[in-house]
Amino acid sequence: MTDDTNRQEEKPEMDPEASAESEEATEAILEATEAPAEDSDALKQELQEWQDKANEYLDGWQRARADFANYKKRIERDQAIINQNAAANIIRRFLEIIDDLELALKNRPAEGDGAGWAEGVELIYRKLSSMLESEGVSPIEAEGQFFDPNLHEAITYEQHPELESGQIIAVVKQGYRMGDRVLRPAQVRVAS
């Protein structure tokens, strides 16, 4: 027992240098356990910055894509308008020809050599009219209607016993539209 007691009583004495090294090691371990928390916060911060930057780039890319889609639609719409304007300008020239053919057919001869010629002119008139209809051109209904400055152009205002004021008496020159667009307003005589 004495040996056991002596052994328990004998405590190894620590060298002061070893004690200092042990304290430094303990501090290093504590710092190492605290360091990952600080590194973790720094890494989280850096990750957040990169995510913010990625979201910023994504937003910019989506805006650019939307802007391009809008640009493309605007260009297509502008191109369609340019095509409609070009078609309308060409068709307006054909309307003058239709007017001349209608005038010729109103005064056509009923008999003789002129009657055969008039039938040929009428065929040309029908062909041109059907071509214009296939392009969406239609005459503006005017006779008996009330005057509409968007569709009609008043040539004269006259007293008329049977019609109300503002009602169209007669069409002097036929008007035409292409879809909702007026190519040429109808020139009319209006009751006052």
C-alpha positions as CSV (number, residue, x, y, z in Angstrom):
1,M,0.0,0.0,0.0
2,T,2.7,2.2,0.7
3,D,3.9,1.9,-2.9
4,D,0.4,2.7,-4.2
5,T,0.1,5.6,-1.9
6,N,3.4,6.9,-2.9
7,R,2.5,6.6,-6.5
8,Q,-0.7,8.5,-6.0
9,E,1.1,11.1,-4.0
10,E,3.8,11.4,-6.6
11,K,2.6,13.7,-9.2
12,P,4.8,14.3,-12.1
13,E,6.0,17.8,-12.0
14,M,5.5,19.8,-15.1
15,D,8.1,21.7,-16.7
16,P,7.3,25.4,-16.9
17,E,8.1,25.4,-20.7
18,A,5.8,22.4,-21.2
19,S,3.1,24.2,-19.3
20,A,3.4,27.3,-21.5
21,E,3.4,25.1,-24.7
22,S,0.3,23.4,-23.4
23,E,-1.5,26.7,-22.9
24,E,-0.5,27.8,-26.4
25,A,-1.8,24.6,-27.8
26,T,-5.1,25.0,-26.0
27,E,-5.4,28.6,-27.3
28,A,-4.6,27.3,-30.8
29,I,-7.3,24.7,-30.5
30,L,-9.8,27.3,-29.3
31,E,-8.8,29.6,-32.1
32,A,-9.1,26.8,-34.6
33,T,-12.6,26.0,-33.4
34,E,-13.6,29.7,-33.5
35,A,-11.9,30.3,-36.9
36,P,-14.3,28.1,-38.9
37,A,-17.1,30.1,-37.6
38,E,-15.4,33.3,-38.8
39,D,-14.5,31.6,-42.1
40,S,-18.0,30.3,-42.4
41,D,-19.4,33.8,-42.1
42,A,-16.9,35.1,-44.6
43,L,-17.8,32.3,-47.0
44,K,-21.5,32.9,-46.6
45,Q,-20.9,36.6,-47.2
46,E,-18.9,35.9,-50.4
47,L,-21.5,33.4,-51.5
48,Q,-24.3,36.0,-51.0
49,E,-22.3,38.5,-53.0
50,W,-21.9,36.0,-55.9
51,Q,-25.6,35.1,-55.8
52,D,-26.5,38.8,-55.9
53,K,-24.2,39.3,-58.9
54,A,-25.7,36.2,-60.6
55,N,-29.2,37.5,-60.0
56,E,-28.1,40.9,-61.3
57,Y,-26.8,39.3,-64.5
58,L,-29.9,37.2,-64.8
59,D,-32.1,40.2,-64.5
60,G,-30.1,42.1,-67.1
61,W,-30.2,39.1,-69.4
62,Q,-34.0,38.8,-69.0
63,R,-34.5,42.5,-69.6
64,A,-32.3,42.4,-72.7
65,R,-34.2,39.4,-74.0
66,A,-37.6,41.1,-73.4
67,D,-36.3,44.3,-75.0
68,F,-35.2,42.3,-78.1
69,A,-38.6,40.6,-78.2
70,N,-40.3,44.0,-78.1
71,Y,-37.9,45.3,-80.7
72,K,-38.7,42.4,-83.0
73,K,-42.5,42.9,-82.6
74,R,-42.1,46.6,-83.2
75,I,-40.1,46.0,-86.4
76,E,-42.6,43.5,-87.6
77,R,-45.5,45.9,-86.9
78,D,-43.6,48.7,-88.6
79,Q,-42.9,46.5,-91.6
80,A,-46.5,45.5,-91.8
81,I,-47.5,49.2,-91.8
82,I,-45.0,50.0,-94.5
83,N,-46.3,47.2,-96.6
84,Q,-49.9,48.4,-96.1
85,N,-48.9,52.0,-97.0
86,A,-47.1,50.8,-100.2
87,A,-50.1,48.6,-101.2
88,A,-52.5,51.5,-100.4
89,N,-50.5,53.9,-102.6
90,I,-50.5,51.5,-105.5
91,I,-54.2,50.7,-105.1
92,R,-55.1,54.4,-105.1
93,R,-53.7,54.6,-108.6
94,F,-55.9,51.8,-109.7
95,L,-59.0,53.5,-108.2
96,E,-58.6,56.3,-110.8
97,I,-58.7,53.6,-113.5
98,I,-61.8,52.1,-112.0
99,D,-63.4,55.6,-112.0
100,D,-62.6,56.0,-115.7
101,L,-64.0,52.6,-116.6
102,E,-67.2,53.3,-114.7
103,L,-67.6,56.5,-116.5
104,A,-67.0,54.8,-119.9
105,L,-69.6,52.1,-119.0
106,K,-72.2,54.7,-118.0
107,N,-72.0,56.1,-121.5
108,R,-71.6,52.9,-123.5
109,P,-73.5,52.3,-126.7
110,A,-76.3,49.8,-126.7
111,E,-75.9,48.6,-130.3
112,G,-73.5,48.4,-133.1
113,D,-69.7,48.1,-133.1
114,G,-69.4,50.0,-129.9
115,A,-71.5,47.5,-128.0
116,G,-68.9,44.8,-128.5
117,W,-66.2,47.2,-127.4
118,A,-68.2,48.1,-124.3
119,E,-68.5,44.4,-123.3
120,G,-64.7,44.2,-123.5
121,V,-64.4,47.2,-121.3
122,E,-66.9,45.8,-118.8
123,L,-64.9,42.5,-118.6
124,I,-61.7,44.5,-117.8
125,Y,-63.7,46.5,-115.2
126,R,-64.9,43.3,-113.5
127,K,-61.4,41.8,-113.6
128,L,-59.9,44.9,-112.0
129,S,-62.7,45.1,-109.4
130,S,-62.3,41.4,-108.4
131,M,-58.5,41.9,-108.1
132,L,-59.1,44.9,-105.8
133,E,-61.6,42.8,-103.7
134,S,-59.0,40.1,-103.3
135,E,-56.7,42.7,-101.9
136,G,-59.4,43.6,-99.3
137,V,-60.6,46.8,-101.1
138,S,-64.3,47.5,-100.8
139,P,-66.5,50.4,-101.8
140,I,-67.8,52.7,-99.1
141,E,-71.6,52.6,-98.8
142,A,-72.8,56.2,-98.9
143,E,-76.1,56.8,-100.7
144,G,-78.9,57.2,-98.3
145,Q,-76.5,57.1,-95.3
146,F,-75.9,60.0,-93.0
147,F,-72.8,62.0,-93.7
148,D,-69.7,60.9,-91.8
149,P,-66.6,63.1,-92.2
150,N,-64.4,60.0,-91.7
151,L,-65.8,58.3,-94.7
152,H,-67.3,61.0,-96.9
153,E,-66.2,64.3,-98.4
154,A,-69.1,66.8,-99.0
155,I,-69.0,68.4,-102.4
156,T,-72.3,70.3,-102.0
157,Y,-75.0,70.9,-99.5
158,E,-78.5,71.1,-101.0
159,Q,-82.1,71.3,-100.0
160,H,-83.9,68.0,-100.5
161,P,-87.6,67.5,-99.7
162,E,-87.5,63.8,-99.0
163,L,-84.2,63.5,-97.0
164,E,-83.3,64.6,-93.6
165,S,-80.5,67.2,-93.0
166,G,-77.1,65.5,-93.1
167,Q,-78.3,62.6,-95.2
168,I,-76.4,61.8,-98.4
169,I,-78.3,62.6,-101.6
170,A,-76.0,61.1,-104.2
171,V,-72.4,59.9,-104.6
172,V,-70.4,62.0,-107.1
173,K,-67.2,59.8,-106.8
174,Q,-67.1,56.4,-105.1
175,G,-65.0,56.0,-102.0
176,Y,-63.0,52.9,-101.1
177,R,-61.6,51.4,-98.0
178,M,-59.0,48.6,-97.4
179,G,-60.0,46.8,-94.2
180,D,-60.7,49.6,-91.7
181,R,-58.5,52.1,-93.5
182,V,-60.1,54.7,-95.9
183,L,-58.2,54.8,-99.2
184,R,-60.3,57.5,-100.6
185,P,-63.4,59.1,-99.0
186,A,-66.6,59.1,-101.1
187,Q,-67.4,62.5,-102.6
188,V,-71.0,63.1,-102.0
189,R,-73.9,65.6,-102.2
190,V,-75.5,66.2,-98.8
191,A,-79.0,67.3,-97.8
192,S,-79.1,70.4,-95.7
